[in-house]
Amino acid sequence: MGIGTGIFLIVVGAILAFAVRDNWEVMDLTVVGYICLGAGALAIILALVLNAQRANTSHRAVVERRDEGTPPPAI
C-alpha cells in the first residue's frame, strides 16, 4: 500500500463516517468509516517510514586494483 491508497481510504472513511447517516441491521456505516480512517492513516505512516528507509541506503563500488610491477600470484 502506498500513500495514494492511504489517502483513498481516508477519503472513503470520512465520507462514510461524517456524510452517510444510514444503519443496516448487520453493520453501522459510521463505524466502518472510522475503521477506514484509521487504516488510511496507518497506511500513510507506513508508506512514509518505508520511503524514508529506502532513501537512506548507501552503495559501495568495489574496485580491484592490480599493480603492473607485481607478478600474479602462483597457484
PDB file of N, CA, C and O in Angstrom:
ATOM      1  N   MET A   1       0.848  -1.174   0.000  1.00  0.00           N
ATOM      2  CA  MET A   1       0.000   0.000   0.000  1.00  0.00           C
ATOM      3  C   MET A   1       0.892   1.236   0.000  1.00  0.00           C
ATOM      4  O   MET A   1       1.931   1.278   0.659  1.00  0.00           O
ATOM      5  N   GLY A   2       0.477   2.196  -0.724  1.00  0.00           N
ATOM      6  CA  GLY A   2       1.255   3.413  -0.802  1.00  0.00           C
ATOM      7  C   GLY A   2       0.498   4.596  -0.232  1.00  0.00           C
ATOM      8  O   GLY A   2      -0.530   4.449   0.429  1.00  0.00           O
ATOM      9  N   ILE A   3       1.026   5.749  -0.503  1.00  0.00           N
ATOM     10  CA  ILE A   3       0.417   6.973   0.000  1.00  0.00           C
ATOM     11  C   ILE A   3      -0.942   7.199  -0.657  1.00  0.00           C
ATOM     12  O   ILE A   3      -1.873   7.677  -0.010  1.00  0.00           O
ATOM     13  N   GLY A   4      -1.057   6.860  -1.928  1.00  0.00           N
ATOM     14  CA  GLY A   4      -2.326   7.029  -2.640  1.00  0.00           C
ATOM     15  C   GLY A   4      -3.438   6.169  -2.058  1.00  0.00           C
ATOM     16  O   GLY A   4      -4.580   6.611  -1.940  1.00  0.00           O
ATOM     17  N   THR A   5      -3.095   4.936  -1.694  1.00  0.00           N
ATOM     18  CA  THR A   5      -4.091   4.054  -1.083  1.00  0.00           C
ATOM     19  C   THR A   5      -4.521   4.585   0.274  1.00  0.00           C
ATOM     20  O   THR A   5      -5.697   4.514   0.630  1.00  0.00           O
ATOM     21  N   GLY A   6      -3.574   5.112   1.028  1.00  0.00           N
ATOM     22  CA  GLY A   6      -3.912   5.694   2.329  1.00  0.00           C
ATOM     23  C   GLY A   6      -4.837   6.891   2.196  1.00  0.00           C
ATOM     24  O   GLY A   6      -5.783   7.040   2.968  1.00  0.00           O
ATOM     25  N   ILE A   7      -4.565   7.740   1.222  1.00  0.00           N
ATOM     26  CA  ILE A   7      -5.429   8.905   1.001  1.00  0.00           C
ATOM     27  C   ILE A   7      -6.818   8.455   0.569  1.00  0.00           C
ATOM     28  O   ILE A   7      -7.820   9.019   1.010  1.00  0.00           O
ATOM     29  N   PHE A   8      -6.882   7.441  -0.293  1.00  0.00           N
ATOM     30  CA  PHE A   8      -8.176   6.917  -0.733  1.00  0.00           C
ATOM     31  C   PHE A   8      -8.970   6.379   0.454  1.00  0.00           C
ATOM     32  O   PHE A   8     -10.165   6.650   0.574  1.00  0.00           O
ATOM     33  N   LEU A   9      -8.319   5.622   1.327  1.00  0.00           N
ATOM     34  CA  LEU A   9      -9.015   5.086   2.500  1.00  0.00           C
ATOM     35  C   LEU A   9      -9.496   6.190   3.432  1.00  0.00           C
ATOM     36  O   LEU A   9     -10.575   6.080   4.014  1.00  0.00           O
ATOM     37  N   ILE A  10      -8.714   7.243   3.577  1.00  0.00           N
ATOM     38  CA  ILE A  10      -9.133   8.357   4.428  1.00  0.00           C
ATOM     39  C   ILE A  10     -10.346   9.060   3.839  1.00  0.00           C
ATOM     40  O   ILE A  10     -11.273   9.414   4.566  1.00  0.00           O
ATOM     41  N   VAL A  11     -10.346   9.262   2.531  1.00  0.00           N
ATOM     42  CA  VAL A  11     -11.484   9.933   1.888  1.00  0.00           C
ATOM     43  C   VAL A  11     -12.750   9.087   2.007  1.00  0.00           C
ATOM     44  O   VAL A  11     -13.811   9.599   2.363  1.00  0.00           O
ATOM     45  N   VAL A  12     -12.636   7.797   1.710  1.00  0.00           N
ATOM     46  CA  VAL A  12     -13.812   6.917   1.818  1.00  0.00           C
ATOM     47  C   VAL A  12     -14.282   6.835   3.265  1.00  0.00           C
ATOM     48  O   VAL A  12     -15.484   6.853   3.531  1.00  0.00           O
ATOM     49  N   GLY A  13     -13.350   6.745   4.188  1.00  0.00           N
ATOM     50  CA  GLY A  13     -13.710   6.690   5.600  1.00  0.00           C
ATOM     51  C   GLY A  13     -14.380   7.960   6.088  1.00  0.00           C
ATOM     52  O   GLY A  13     -15.332   7.898   6.867  1.00  0.00           O
ATOM     53  N   ALA A  14     -13.897   9.113   5.640  1.00  0.00           N
ATOM     54  CA  ALA A  14     -14.526  10.370   6.037  1.00  0.00           C
ATOM     55  C   ALA A  14     -15.932  10.492   5.478  1.00  0.00           C
ATOM     56  O   ALA A  14     -16.833  10.986   6.156  1.00  0.00           O
ATOM     57  N   ILE A  15     -16.122  10.045   4.248  1.00  0.00           N
ATOM     58  CA  ILE A  15     -17.469  10.087   3.665  1.00  0.00           C
ATOM     59  C   ILE A  15     -18.411   9.184   4.447  1.00  0.00           C
ATOM     60  O   ILE A  15     -19.533   9.578   4.768  1.00  0.00           O
ATOM     61  N   LEU A  16     -17.953   7.966   4.755  1.00  0.00           N
ATOM     62  CA  LEU A  16     -18.814   7.046   5.487  1.00  0.00           C
ATOM     63  C   LEU A  16     -19.061   7.508   6.923  1.00  0.00           C
ATOM     64  O   LEU A  16     -20.164   7.340   7.444  1.00  0.00           O
ATOM     65  N   ALA A  17     -18.050   8.087   7.564  1.00  0.00           N
ATOM     66  CA  ALA A  17     -18.187   8.467   8.967  1.00  0.00           C
ATOM     67  C   ALA A  17     -19.005   9.743   9.150  1.00  0.00           C
ATOM     68  O   ALA A  17     -19.778   9.843  10.102  1.00  0.00           O
ATOM     69  N   PHE A  18     -18.850  10.710   8.265  1.00  0.00           N
ATOM     70  CA  PHE A  18     -19.450  12.018   8.512  1.00  0.00           C
ATOM     71  C   PHE A  18     -20.608  12.378   7.588  1.00  0.00           C
ATOM     72  O   PHE A  18     -21.433  13.220   7.942  1.00  0.00           O
ATOM     73  N   ALA A  19     -20.688  11.760   6.412  1.00  0.00           N
ATOM     74  CA  ALA A  19     -21.717  12.168   5.453  1.00  0.00           C
ATOM     75  C   ALA A  19     -22.874  11.179   5.344  1.00  0.00           C
ATOM     76  O   ALA A  19     -23.987  11.572   4.996  1.00  0.00           O
ATOM     77  N   VAL A  20     -22.632   9.926   5.631  1.00  0.00           N
ATOM     78  CA  VAL A  20     -23.667   8.909   5.480  1.00  0.00           C
ATOM     79  C   VAL A  20     -24.299   8.648   6.834  1.00  0.00           C
ATOM     80  O   VAL A  20     -23.604   8.327   7.799  1.00  0.00           O
ATOM     81  N   ARG A  21     -25.598   8.782   6.907  1.00  0.00           N
ATOM     82  CA  ARG A  21     -26.333   8.514   8.145  1.00  0.00           C
ATOM     83  C   ARG A  21     -27.299   7.363   7.902  1.00  0.00           C
ATOM     84  O   ARG A  21     -28.516   7.545   7.906  1.00  0.00           O
ATOM     85  N   ASP A  22     -26.748   6.193   7.694  1.00  0.00           N
ATOM     86  CA  ASP A  22     -27.576   5.034   7.396  1.00  0.00           C
ATOM     87  C   ASP A  22     -27.056   3.858   8.208  1.00  0.00           C
ATOM     88  O   ASP A  22     -25.846   3.668   8.327  1.00  0.00           O
ATOM     89  N   ASN A  23     -27.951   3.085   8.755  1.00  0.00           N
ATOM     90  CA  ASN A  23     -27.586   1.898   9.509  1.00  0.00           C
ATOM     91  C   ASN A  23     -28.266   0.685   8.902  1.00  0.00           C
ATOM     92  O   ASN A  23     -29.452   0.718   8.576  1.00  0.00           O
ATOM     93  N   TRP A  24     -27.507  -0.372   8.756  1.00  0.00           N
ATOM     94  CA  TRP A  24     -28.080  -1.646   8.409  1.00  0.00           C
ATOM     95  C   TRP A  24     -28.183  -2.464   9.675  1.00  0.00           C
ATOM     96  O   TRP A  24     -27.595  -2.114  10.699  1.00  0.00           O
ATOM     97  N   GLU A  25     -28.917  -3.537   9.611  1.00  0.00           N
ATOM     98  CA  GLU A  25     -29.047  -4.373  10.795  1.00  0.00           C
ATOM     99  C   GLU A  25     -27.735  -5.062  11.155  1.00  0.00           C
ATOM    100  O   GLU A  25     -27.476  -5.338  12.326  1.00  0.00           O
ATOM    101  N   VAL A  26     -26.916  -5.336  10.158  1.00  0.00           N
ATOM    102  CA  VAL A  26     -25.696  -6.096  10.410  1.00  0.00           C
ATOM    103  C   VAL A  26     -24.466  -5.221  10.635  1.00  0.00           C
ATOM    104  O   VAL A  26     -23.483  -5.687  11.211  1.00  0.00           O
ATOM    105  N   MET A  27     -24.498  -3.957  10.192  1.00  0.00           N
ATOM    106  CA  MET A  27     -23.329  -3.107  10.395  1.00  0.00           C
ATOM    107  C   MET A  27     -23.719  -1.635  10.455  1.00  0.00           C
ATOM    108  O   MET A  27     -24.743  -1.208   9.921  1.00  0.00           O
ATOM    109  N   ASP A  28     -22.865  -0.890  11.121  1.00  0.00           N
ATOM    110  CA  ASP A  28     -23.033   0.556  11.230  1.00  0.00           C
ATOM    111  C   ASP A  28     -21.997   1.211  10.311  1.00  0.00           C
ATOM    112  O   ASP A  28     -20.796   1.012  10.493  1.00  0.00           O
ATOM    113  N   LEU A  29     -22.447   1.980   9.340  1.00  0.00           N
ATOM    114  CA  LEU A  29     -21.529   2.568   8.358  1.00  0.00           C
ATOM    115  C   LEU A  29     -20.626   3.628   8.974  1.00  0.00           C
ATOM    116  O   LEU A  29     -19.545   3.888   8.445  1.00  0.00           O
ATOM    117  N   THR A  30     -21.036   4.240  10.066  1.00  0.00           N
ATOM    118  CA  THR A  30     -20.179   5.215  10.739  1.00  0.00           C
ATOM    119  C   THR A  30     -18.946   4.519  11.309  1.00  0.00           C
ATOM    120  O   THR A  30     -17.834   5.038  11.206  1.00  0.00           O
ATOM    121  N   VAL A  31     -19.140   3.358  11.904  1.00  0.00           N
ATOM    122  CA  VAL A  31     -18.009   2.607  12.454  1.00  0.00           C
ATOM    123  C   VAL A  31     -17.093   2.123  11.335  1.00  0.00           C
ATOM    124  O   VAL A  31     -15.871   2.142  11.484  1.00  0.00           O
ATOM    125  N   VAL A  32     -17.663   1.698  10.234  1.00  0.00           N
ATOM    126  CA  VAL A  32     -16.856   1.295   9.076  1.00  0.00           C
ATOM    127  C   VAL A  32     -16.033   2.485   8.571  1.00  0.00           C
ATOM    128  O   VAL A  32     -14.882   2.317   8.170  1.00  0.00           O
ATOM    129  N   GLY A  33     -16.616   3.672   8.591  1.00  0.00           N
ATOM    130  CA  GLY A  33     -15.891   4.870   8.192  1.00  0.00           C
ATOM    131  C   GLY A  33     -14.716   5.172   9.101  1.00  0.00           C
ATOM    132  O   GLY A  33     -13.639   5.536   8.629  1.00  0.00           O
ATOM    133  N   TYR A  34     -14.920   5.023  10.412  1.00  0.00           N
ATOM    134  CA  TYR A  34     -13.812   5.253  11.344  1.00  0.00           C
ATOM    135  C   TYR A  34     -12.708   4.208  11.177  1.00  0.00           C
ATOM    136  O   TYR A  34     -11.527   4.523  11.319  1.00  0.00           O
ATOM    137  N   ILE A  35     -13.087   2.990  10.880  1.00  0.00           N
ATOM    138  CA  ILE A  35     -12.094   1.952  10.629  1.00  0.00           C
ATOM    139  C   ILE A  35     -11.290   2.278   9.370  1.00  0.00           C
ATOM    140  O   ILE A  35     -10.071   2.102   9.353  1.00  0.00           O
ATOM    141  N   CYS A  36     -11.953   2.747   8.329  1.00  0.00           N
ATOM    142  CA  CYS A  36     -11.247   3.146   7.103  1.00  0.00           C
ATOM    143  C   CYS A  36     -10.331   4.337   7.350  1.00  0.00           C
ATOM    144  O   CYS A  36      -9.234   4.401   6.795  1.00  0.00           O
ATOM    145  N   LEU A  37     -10.771   5.281   8.177  1.00  0.00           N
ATOM    146  CA  LEU A  37      -9.915   6.424   8.512  1.00  0.00           C
ATOM    147  C   LEU A  37      -8.644   5.949   9.218  1.00  0.00           C
ATOM    148  O   LEU A  37      -7.545   6.399   8.894  1.00  0.00           O
ATOM    149  N   GLY A  38      -8.795   5.051  10.172  1.00  0.00           N
ATOM    150  CA  GLY A  38      -7.625   4.534  10.878  1.00  0.00           C
ATOM    151  C   GLY A  38      -6.697   3.744   9.977  1.00  0.00           C
ATOM    152  O   GLY A  38      -5.476   3.879  10.067  1.00  0.00           O
ATOM    153  N   ALA A  39      -7.265   2.920   9.110  1.00  0.00           N
ATOM    154  CA  ALA A  39      -6.448   2.136   8.184  1.00  0.00           C
ATOM    155  C   ALA A  39      -5.717   3.048   7.194  1.00  0.00           C
ATOM    156  O   ALA A  39      -4.568   2.780   6.843  1.00  0.00           O
ATOM    157  N   GLY A  40      -6.367   4.115   6.745  1.00  0.00           N
ATOM    158  CA  GLY A  40      -5.718   5.053   5.833  1.00  0.00           C
ATOM    159  C   GLY A  40      -4.571   5.798   6.496  1.00  0.00           C
ATOM    160  O   GLY A  40      -3.517   5.993   5.890  1.00  0.00           O
ATOM    161  N   ALA A  41      -4.775   6.217   7.743  1.00  0.00           N
ATOM    162  CA  ALA A  41      -3.699   6.897   8.467  1.00  0.00           C
ATOM    163  C   ALA A  41      -2.522   5.953   8.687  1.00  0.00           C
ATOM    164  O   ALA A  41      -1.368   6.354   8.538  1.00  0.00           O
ATOM    165  N   LEU A  42      -2.806   4.707   9.038  1.00  0.00           N
ATOM    166  CA  LEU A  42      -1.740   3.719   9.222  1.00  0.00           C
ATOM    167  C   LEU A  42      -1.000   3.451   7.916  1.00  0.00           C
ATOM    168  O   LEU A  42       0.223   3.306   7.918  1.00  0.00           O
ATOM    169  N   ALA A  43      -1.721   3.385   6.807  1.00  0.00           N
ATOM    170  CA  ALA A  43      -1.092   3.143   5.507  1.00  0.00           C
ATOM    171  C   ALA A  43      -0.170   4.298   5.123  1.00  0.00           C
ATOM    172  O   ALA A  43       0.913   4.068   4.585  1.00  0.00           O
ATOM    173  N   ILE A  44      -0.582   5.525   5.389  1.00  0.00           N
ATOM    174  CA  ILE A  44       0.270   6.679   5.062  1.00  0.00           C
ATOM    175  C   ILE A  44       1.520   6.684   5.929  1.00  0.00           C
ATOM    176  O   ILE A  44       2.615   6.945   5.430  1.00  0.00           O
ATOM    177  N   ILE A  45       1.372   6.398   7.226  1.00  0.00           N
ATOM    178  CA  ILE A  45       2.529   6.380   8.122  1.00  0.00           C
ATOM    179  C   ILE A  45       3.515   5.295   7.692  1.00  0.00           C
ATOM    180  O   ILE A  45       4.720   5.537   7.637  1.00  0.00           O
ATOM    181  N   LEU A  46       3.007   4.100   7.388  1.00  0.00           N
ATOM    182  CA  LEU A  46       3.894   3.018   6.950  1.00  0.00           C
ATOM    183  C   LEU A  46       4.578   3.346   5.630  1.00  0.00           C
ATOM    184  O   LEU A  46       5.758   3.040   5.455  1.00  0.00           O
ATOM    185  N   ALA A  47       3.863   3.958   4.709  1.00  0.00           N
ATOM    186  CA  ALA A  47       4.466   4.318   3.425  1.00  0.00           C
ATOM    187  C   ALA A  47       5.576   5.356   3.610  1.00  0.00           C
ATOM    188  O   ALA A  47       6.618   5.268   2.962  1.00  0.00           O
ATOM    189  N   LEU A  48       5.360   6.326   4.480  1.00  0.00           N
ATOM    190  CA  LEU A  48       6.393   7.338   4.724  1.00  0.00           C
ATOM    191  C   LEU A  48       7.613   6.740   5.411  1.00  0.00           C
ATOM    192  O   LEU A  48       8.743   7.097   5.077  1.00  0.00           O
ATOM    193  N   VAL A  49       7.406   5.842   6.357  1.00  0.00           N
ATOM    194  CA  VAL A  49       8.530   5.210   7.048  1.00  0.00           C
ATOM    195  C   VAL A  49       9.335   4.348   6.080  1.00  0.00           C
ATOM    196  O   VAL A  49      10.565   4.390   6.081  1.00  0.00           O
ATOM    197  N   LEU A  50       8.642   3.569   5.258  1.00  0.00           N
ATOM    198  CA  LEU A  50       9.354   2.713   4.304  1.00  0.00           C
ATOM    199  C   LEU A  50      10.093   3.534   3.251  1.00  0.00           C
ATOM    200  O   LEU A  50      11.187   3.151   2.836  1.00  0.00           O
ATOM    201  N   ASN A  51       9.524   4.642   2.814  1.00  0.00           N
ATOM    202  CA  ASN A  51      10.221   5.505   1.851  1.00  0.00           C
ATOM    203  C   ASN A  51      11.430   6.171   2.482  1.00  0.00           C
ATOM    204  O   ASN A  51      12.442   6.371   1.810  1.00  0.00           O
ATOM    205  N   ALA A  52      11.347   6.520   3.763  1.00  0.00           N
ATOM    206  CA  ALA A  52      12.489   7.128   4.439  1.00  0.00           C
ATOM    207  C   ALA A  52      13.625   6.115   4.588  1.00  0.00           C
ATOM    208  O   ALA A  52      14.793   6.473   4.442  1.00  0.00           O
ATOM    209  N   GLN A  53      13.293   4.865   4.875  1.00  0.00           N
ATOM    210  CA  GLN A  53      14.326   3.834   4.972  1.00  0.00           C
ATOM    211  C   GLN A  53      14.957   3.572   3.613  1.00  0.00           C
ATOM    212  O   GLN A  53      16.165   3.355   3.520  1.00  0.00           O
ATOM    213  N   ARG A  54      14.166   3.589   2.586  1.00  0.00           N
ATOM    214  CA  ARG A  54      14.676   3.338   1.243  1.00  0.00           C
ATOM    215  C   ARG A  54      15.609   4.462   0.790  1.00  0.00           C
ATOM    216  O   ARG A  54      16.526   4.217   0.006  1.00  0.00           O
ATOM    217  N   ALA A  55      15.396   5.671   1.263  1.00  0.00           N
ATOM    218  CA  ALA A  55      16.222   6.809   0.847  1.00  0.00           C
ATOM    219  C   ALA A  55      17.571   6.821   1.564  1.00  0.00           C
ATOM    220  O   ALA A  55      18.496   7.489   1.103  1.00  0.00           O
ATOM    221  N   ASN A  56      17.707   6.104   2.676  1.00  0.00           N
ATOM    222  CA  ASN A  56      18.945   6.133   3.448  1.00  0.00           C
ATOM    223  C   ASN A  56      19.913   5.009   3.095  1.00  0.00           C
ATOM    224  O   ASN A  56      20.832   4.738   3.866  1.00  0.00           O
ATOM    225  N   THR A  57      19.739   4.367   1.984  1.00  0.00           N
ATOM    226  CA  THR A  57      20.658   3.296   1.609  1.00  0.00           C
ATOM    227  C   THR A  57      21.923   3.878   1.011  1.00  0.00           C
ATOM    228  O   THR A  57      21.913   4.964   0.433  1.00  0.00           O
ATOM    229  N   SER A  58      22.991   3.154   1.155  1.00  0.00           N
ATOM    230  CA  SER A  58      24.251   3.597   0.563  1.00  0.00           C
ATOM    231  C   SER A  58      24.784   2.479  -0.324  1.00  0.00           C
ATOM    232  O   SER A  58      24.532   1.299  -0.084  1.00  0.00           O
ATOM    233  N   HIS A  59      25.514   2.869  -1.334  1.00  0.00           N
ATOM    234  CA  HIS A  59      26.053   1.919  -2.296  1.00  0.00           C
ATOM    235  C   HIS A  59      27.568   2.051  -2.306  1.00  0.00           C
ATOM    236  O   HIS A  59      28.117   3.152  -2.272  1.00  0.00           O
ATOM    237  N   ARG A  60      28.218   0.918  -2.353  1.00  0.00           N
ATOM    238  CA  ARG A  60      29.673   0.900  -2.418  1.00  0.00           C
ATOM    239  C   ARG A  60      30.103   0.319  -3.751  1.00  0.00           C
ATOM    240  O   ARG A  60      29.520  -0.645  -4.248  1.00  0.00           O
ATOM    241  N   ALA A  61      31.107   0.909  -4.304  1.00  0.00           N
ATOM    242  CA  ALA A  61      31.688   0.371  -5.526  1.00  0.00           C
ATOM    243  C   ALA A  61      33.005  -0.305  -5.164  1.00  0.00           C
ATOM    244  O   ALA A  61      33.893   0.333  -4.598  1.00  0.00           O
ATOM    245  N   VAL A  62      33.138  -1.570  -5.479  1.00  0.00           N
ATOM    246  CA  VAL A  62      34.360  -2.306  -5.197  1.00  0.00           C
ATOM    247  C   VAL A  62      35.246  -2.220  -6.437  1.00  0.00           C
ATOM    248  O   VAL A  62      34.853  -2.631  -7.529  1.00  0.00           O
ATOM    249  N   VAL A  63      36.441  -1.681  -6.247  1.00  0.00           N
ATOM    250  CA  VAL A  63      37.381  -1.516  -7.350  1.00  0.00           C
ATOM    251  C   VAL A  63      38.588  -2.405  -7.073  1.00  0.00           C
ATOM    252  O   VAL A  63      39.259  -2.256  -6.053  1.00  0.00           O
ATOM    253  N   GLU A  64      38.850  -3.306  -7.970  1.00  0.00           N
ATOM    254  CA  GLU A  64      40.028  -4.155  -7.828  1.00  0.00           C
ATOM    255  C   GLU A  64      41.198  -3.477  -8.531  1.00  0.00           C
ATOM    256  O   GLU A  64      41.086  -3.031  -9.673  1.00  0.00           O
ATOM    257  N   ARG A  65      42.311  -3.412  -7.829  1.00  0.00           N
ATOM    258  CA  ARG A  65      43.482  -2.742  -8.377  1.00  0.00           C
ATOM    259  C   ARG A  65      44.602  -3.763  -8.540  1.00  0.00           C
ATOM    260  O   ARG A  65      44.841  -4.596  -7.665  1.00  0.00           O
ATOM    261  N   ARG A  66      45.261  -3.680  -9.648  1.00  0.00           N
ATOM    262  CA  ARG A  66      46.408  -4.567  -9.904  1.00  0.00           C
ATOM    263  C   ARG A  66      47.589  -3.706 -10.270  1.00  0.00           C
ATOM    264  O   ARG A  66      47.553  -2.926 -11.222  1.00  0.00           O
ATOM    265  N   ASP A  67      48.628  -3.866  -9.494  1.00  0.00           N
ATOM    266  CA  ASP A  67      49.867  -3.125  -9.776  1.00  0.00           C
ATOM    267  C   ASP A  67      50.590  -3.796 -10.926  1.00  0.00           C
ATOM    268  O   ASP A  67      50.645  -5.023 -10.997  1.00  0.00           O
ATOM    269  N   GLU A  68      51.138  -3.009 -11.815  1.00  0.00           N
ATOM    270  CA  GLU A  68      51.812  -3.555 -13.003  1.00  0.00           C
ATOM    271  C   GLU A  68      53.162  -4.220 -12.655  1.00  0.00           C
ATOM    272  O   GLU A  68      53.580  -5.134 -13.366  1.00  0.00           O
ATOM    273  N   GLY A  69      53.837  -3.798 -11.608  1.00  0.00           N
ATOM    274  CA  GLY A  69      55.153  -4.337 -11.293  1.00  0.00           C
ATOM    275  C   GLY A  69      55.076  -5.649 -10.516  1.00  0.00           C
ATOM    276  O   GLY A  69      56.084  -6.352 -10.431  1.00  0.00           O
ATOM    277  N   THR A  70      53.961  -5.999  -9.964  1.00  0.00           N
ATOM    278  CA  THR A  70      53.852  -7.210  -9.149  1.00  0.00           C
ATOM    279  C   THR A  70      53.399  -8.367 -10.025  1.00  0.00           C
ATOM    280  O   THR A  70      52.420  -8.239 -10.760  1.00  0.00           O
ATOM    281  N   PRO A  71      54.103  -9.503  -9.957  1.00  0.00           N
ATOM    282  CA  PRO A  71      53.654 -10.654 -10.761  1.00  0.00           C
ATOM    283  C   PRO A  71      52.392 -11.247 -10.146  1.00  0.00           C
ATOM    284  O   PRO A  71      52.145 -11.087  -8.951  1.00  0.00           O
ATOM    285  N   PRO A  72      51.600 -11.928 -10.959  1.00  0.00           N
ATOM    286  CA  PRO A  72      50.395 -12.547 -10.429  1.00  0.00           C
ATOM    287  C   PRO A  72      50.748 -13.655  -9.437  1.00  0.00           C
ATOM    288  O   PRO A  72      51.825 -14.244  -9.526  1.00  0.00           O
ATOM    289  N   PRO A  73      49.867 -13.938  -8.513  1.00  0.00           N
ATOM    290  CA  PRO A  73      50.183 -14.980  -7.512  1.00  0.00           C
ATOM    291  C   PRO A  73      50.263 -16.353  -8.171  1.00  0.00           C
ATOM    292  O   PRO A  73      49.538 -16.655  -9.118  1.00  0.00           O
ATOM    293  N   ALA A  74      51.167 -17.172  -7.640  1.00  0.00           N
ATOM    294  CA  ALA A  74      51.350 -18.528  -8.168  1.00  0.00           C
ATOM    295  C   ALA A  74      50.273 -19.440  -7.586  1.00  0.00           C
ATOM    296  O   ALA A  74      49.910 -19.348  -6.413  1.00  0.00           O
ATOM    297  N   ILE A  75      49.788 -20.305  -8.433  1.00  0.00           N
ATOM    298  CA  ILE A  75      48.727 -21.204  -7.973  1.00  0.00           C
ATOM    299  C   ILE A  75      49.299 -22.578  -7.756  1.00  0.00           C
ATOM    300  O   ILE A  75      48.575 -23.494  -7.366  1.00  0.00           O
TER     301      ILE A  75
END
